[in-house]
Amino acid sequence: MGVALTQLKDWEEKLLKDLKKEKEEDKRIMKSDKSQANAEGEDHHTKKVNPHVEIGQISKEKVNEWKDKRLLPRLVEQLNGLMDYWKAMSRFYGTQKNNLSQVKESPPIGDDNHIALLCDDKHREATKKLQEKLHNWRPRFASYIYLQTAYIEVLYCWLSMLVEDNDVKGWSEPLDNLVNNAETVTKEMKELQKDVEALRAQQGKEHAQKMKVNNLESRVNYRENRILKEEIDGDEKQKLEEEIGKLKKRIEENKKTHQTKRKETQQALIKFKTRFFKVFEKLEAFSKAAAGNYAKLIDHQPKTRPRTRVDVQR
């Protein structure tokens, strides 16, 4: 379509030059005829042929040919391409939504063998990377939609100058729908970012609490090994056993706190998953609507030959 527009622009510029020469020649002939009018009052310029008129007509016909045979078909081709693109994206987002709905829930609370699945370094790093990706996802999506709407607006403004208003008035509603539907998606993405931030923070809290438990257990193991492997007197042994008893009591208390943190992490994870599902649901709906909007634009394509820039300026 870019090539067709460039060639059309060249022909229109040529047409403008030809018409400018035509007007200058007409002025020259009129001036000459006024001084050479015959006795019968006949204007001699009516018997003369301005060669630029024929040239201008040829240029105008060429412009109209480019519009009818090159430009408008390319316009429809572009809109069809955008419509097919959003149909494909709708299917893609629908698949992602279905895949997400099949993701297994996190391990049940109370299974200590699976504690690392919620808060270990590997999963915390994965959450961090996801947060970074989502930070870029929303503005890039918004930017992409802005560029598409700007492109359609330019086409609308251009066509509104070249064709009858009735032929393009149907473009405004699909364009507004595209923008409004995009806003619902970006709002959901923003909420998803908040949920991921909350999940990452909660994973950090759970991890910190788990480290407290591990540290206390290490201190117990150290004292128990001293009792088993070292020759110590009775008083020191009694002291170590008392310390072990106090530490074990603290371990139980901190384990309860850790269990609470685990539940909070699971709740944050479930909330994140639900929000992620909603984002894909919104994207799927948006893509379907976008495809429908482009279909409406195709239905409202110009049915009459566009006027040239020269026609507009006359």
C-alpha positions in Angstrom: 0.0 0.0 0.0 2.9 2.3 0.7 4.1 2.0 -2.9 0.6 2.7 -4.2 0.4 5.8 -2.0 3.8 7.1 -3.2 2.8 6.6 -6.8 -0.5 8.3 -6.3 1.2 11.2 -4.6 3.6 11.6 -7.6 0.7 11.6 -10.0 -1.3 14.1 -8.0 1.7 16.4 -7.8 2.0 16.1 -11.6 -1.7 16.9 -12.0 -1.3 20.0 -9.8 1.6 21.2 -11.9 -0.4 20.6 -15.1 -3.4 22.5 -13.8 -1.2 25.3 -12.6 0.2 25.6 -16.1 -3.3 25.3 -17.6 -4.5 28.3 -15.5 -1.4 30.4 -16.4 -1.9 29.6 -20.1 -5.6 30.5 -19.8 -4.7 33.8 -18.3 -2.2 34.5 -21.1 -4.7 33.6 -23.8 -7.5 35.7 -22.2 -5.1 38.7 -22.0 -4.1 38.2 -25.7 -7.7 37.7 -26.9 -8.9 40.9 -25.2 -6.5 42.9 -27.3 -7.3 41.0 -30.5 -11.1 40.8 -30.3 -12.6 41.0 -33.9 -15.3 43.3 -35.0 -18.0 40.7 -34.4 -17.1 40.4 -30.7 -15.9 36.8 -31.0 -13.3 35.7 -28.5 -10.4 34.2 -30.4 -9.4 32.1 -27.4 -12.4 29.9 -27.9 -10.9 28.7 -31.2 -7.6 27.9 -29.6 -6.7 24.7 -27.9 -4.7 24.8 -24.7 -2.4 21.8 -24.7 -2.2 21.7 -21.0 -5.9 21.0 -20.7 -5.4 17.6 -22.4 -2.2 16.9 -20.3 -4.1 17.7 -17.1 -7.0 15.5 -18.1 -4.6 12.6 -18.7 -3.0 13.1 -15.3 -6.3 13.2 -13.6 -7.4 10.0 -15.3 -4.1 8.4 -14.2 -4.7 9.5 -10.6 -8.2 8.0 -10.7 -6.9 4.8 -12.2 -4.4 4.5 -9.3 -7.1 5.1 -6.8 -9.5 2.6 -8.3 -7.1 -0.2 -9.3 -4.2 0.2 -6.8 -5.0 2.2 -3.7 -8.5 1.1 -2.7 -7.7 -2.6 -3.2 -4.6 -2.2 -1.1 -6.6 -0.4 1.6 -9.1 -3.3 1.8 -6.1 -5.7 1.8 -4.6 -3.9 4.8 -7.8 -3.9 6.7 -8.4 -7.6 5.9 -4.8 -8.3 7.2 -5.5 -6.6 10.4 -8.8 -8.4 10.9 -7.1 -11.8 10.3 -4.3 -10.8 12.7 -6.7 -10.1 15.5 -8.7 -13.3 14.8 -5.5 -15.3 15.1 -4.6 -13.4 18.3 -8.0 -14.2 19.7 -7.4 -17.9 19.2 -4.0 -17.6 20.7 -5.2 -15.9 23.9 -8.0 -18.4 24.1 -5.5 -21.2 24.1 -3.4 -19.5 26.8 -6.4 -19.0 28.9 -7.3 -22.7 28.7 -3.7 -23.7 29.4 -3.7 -21.5 32.5 -6.9 -23.0 33.8 -5.3 -26.5 33.7 -2.3 -25.4 35.8 -2.2 -27.5 39.0 -2.7 -25.8 42.3 0.3 -25.4 44.7 1.0 -28.3 47.2 -1.3 -28.6 50.2 -0.5 -26.9 53.4 1.3 -29.1 55.9 3.4 -31.0 53.4 6.9 -29.9 54.5 8.6 -31.7 51.6 7.0 -29.2 49.2 7.8 -25.9 51.1 10.5 -25.0 48.6 8.0 -25.0 45.7 6.5 -21.8 47.0 9.4 -19.7 48.2 12.8 -21.1 47.1 15.3 -19.0 45.2 14.4 -20.5 41.9 10.7 -19.7 42.1 11.4 -16.3 43.6 13.7 -15.5 40.7 11.0 -16.7 38.2 8.5 -14.3 39.9 11.0 -11.5 39.6 11.5 -12.1 35.9 7.7 -12.3 35.3 7.3 -9.0 37.1 9.8 -7.4 34.8 8.1 -8.8 31.7 4.7 -7.6 32.9 6.1 -4.2 33.6 6.9 -3.9 29.9 3.8 -5.8 28.6 1.2 -3.2 29.5 2.9 -0.1 28.0 3.9 -2.0 24.9 0.4 -3.2 24.4 -1.0 0.3 24.9 1.6 1.7 22.5 0.7 -0.9 19.8 -3.0 -0.1 20.1 -2.2 3.6 20.0 -0.2 3.1 16.7 -3.0 1.1 15.2 -5.7 3.7 16.1 -3.4 6.5 14.9 -3.0 4.7 11.6 -6.8 4.2 11.2 -7.3 7.9 12.2 -4.9 9.0 9.5 -6.7 6.9 6.9 -10.1 8.3 8.1 -8.9 11.9 7.8 -7.3 11.2 4.4 -10.4 9.5 3.0 -12.8 12.1 4.5 -11.0 14.7 2.3 -11.2 12.5 -0.8 -14.6 10.8 -0.7 -18.2 11.7 0.3 -18.7 11.9 4.0 -21.3 9.2 3.9 -18.7 6.7 2.8 -16.5 7.1 5.9 -18.8 8.2 8.6 -19.1 4.6 9.8 -15.4 4.5 10.7 -15.7 6.5 13.9 -17.6 4.0 16.0 -15.3 1.0 15.4 -12.3 3.2 16.1 -13.9 4.3 19.5 -14.7 0.7 20.3 -11.1 -0.3 19.7 -9.8 2.3 22.1 -12.4 1.6 24.8 -11.9 -2.2 24.7 -8.1 -1.7 24.9 -8.6 0.3 28.1 -10.3 -2.6 29.8 -7.3 -4.8 29.0 -4.7 -2.4 30.2 -6.6 -1.9 33.5 -6.6 -5.7 34.0 -2.9 -5.8 33.2 -2.3 -3.1 35.8 -4.1 -5.1 38.4 -2.1 -8.2 37.4 1.1 -6.2 38.0 -0.1 -5.4 41.5 -0.9 -9.1 42.2 2.6 -10.2 41.0 4.2 -7.5 43.2 2.2 -8.8 46.2 3.1 -12.4 45.4 6.8 -11.6 45.2 6.7 -9.7 48.5 4.8 -12.6 50.1 7.3 -15.1 48.8 10.0 -13.0 50.4 8.2 -13.0 53.7 7.7 -16.8 53.6 11.3 -17.3 52.6 12.5 -15.2 55.5 10.4 -17.1 58.0 11.6 -20.4 56.6 15.2 -19.2 57.1 14.4 -18.4 60.7 13.2 -22.0 61.2 16.3 -23.4 59.4 18.6 -21.3 61.6 17.0 -22.4 64.8 17.2 -26.1 63.7 20.9 -25.6 62.8 21.5 -24.3 66.4 19.8 -27.3 67.8 21.8 -29.7 65.7 25.0 -28.0 66.7 24.3 -28.5 70.4 23.0 -32.1 70.0 26.3 -33.0 68.1 28.3 -31.5 70.9 26.6 -33.7 73.5 27.1 -36.8 71.3 30.6 -36.3 70.1 32.4 -34.2 72.7 33.4 -35.1 76.3 31.6 -32.5 78.4 30.9 -32.4 82.1 27.4 -32.8 83.6 26.8 -29.1 84.2 27.6 -28.1 80.6 25.5 -31.0 79.2 22.6 -29.9 81.3 23.0 -26.3 80.1 23.1 -27.5 76.4 20.0 -29.6 77.0 18.1 -26.6 78.4 19.2 -24.5 75.5 18.0 -27.2 73.1 14.6 -27.3 74.8 14.2 -23.6 74.5 15.3 -23.6 70.9 12.9 -26.4 70.0 10.0 -24.4 71.6 11.0 -21.4 69.4 11.2 -23.7 66.4 7.6 -24.9 66.9 6.4 -21.3 67.3 8.2 -20.2 64.2 7.0 -23.2 62.2 3.4 -22.1 63.0 4.2 -18.6 61.8 5.8 -20.2 58.7 2.6 -22.2 58.0 0.6 -19.0 58.2 3.1 -17.4 55.7 2.7 -20.4 53.4 -1.1 -20.0 53.5 -0.8 -16.3 52.6 1.6 -17.2 49.8 -0.8 -19.7 48.4 -3.6 -17.2 48.6 -1.5 -14.6 46.7 -0.6 -17.3 44.2 -4.3 -18.2 43.6 -5.2 -14.5 43.3 -2.4 -14.0 40.8 -3.5 -17.0 38.7 -7.1 -15.8 38.7 -6.0 -12.4 37.6 -3.8 -13.8 34.9 -6.7 -15.9 33.6 -8.8 -12.7 33.5 -6.1 -10.9 31.5 -6.1 -13.6 28.8 -9.9 -13.6 28.9 -9.9 -9.8 28.4 -7.3 -10.1 25.6 -9.3 -12.8 23.9 -12.5 -10.7 24.0 -10.6 -7.6 22.9 -9.1 -9.5 19.9 -12.5 -10.7 18.9 -13.9 -7.2 19.2 -10.9 -5.8 17.3 -11.4 -8.2 14.4 -15.1 -7.3 14.4 -14.2 -3.6 14.3 -11.9 -4.1 11.3 -14.7 -6.0 9.6 -16.9 -3.0 10.1 -14.3 -0.7 8.6 -14.1 -3.0 5.6 -17.9 -2.8 5.3 -17.6 1.0 5.4 -14.9 1.2 2.8 -15.4 3.9 0.2 -18.0 2.8 -2.4 -17.3 5.8 -4.7 -14.2 6.9 -6.4 -12.2 9.3 -4.1 -11.7 12.8 -5.2 -8.2 14.0 -6.0 -6.4 16.6 -3.9 -7.1 19.0 -6.8 -10.8 18.4 -6.6 -10.6 19.2 -2.8 -8.7 22.4 -3.4 -11.0 23.6 -6.1 
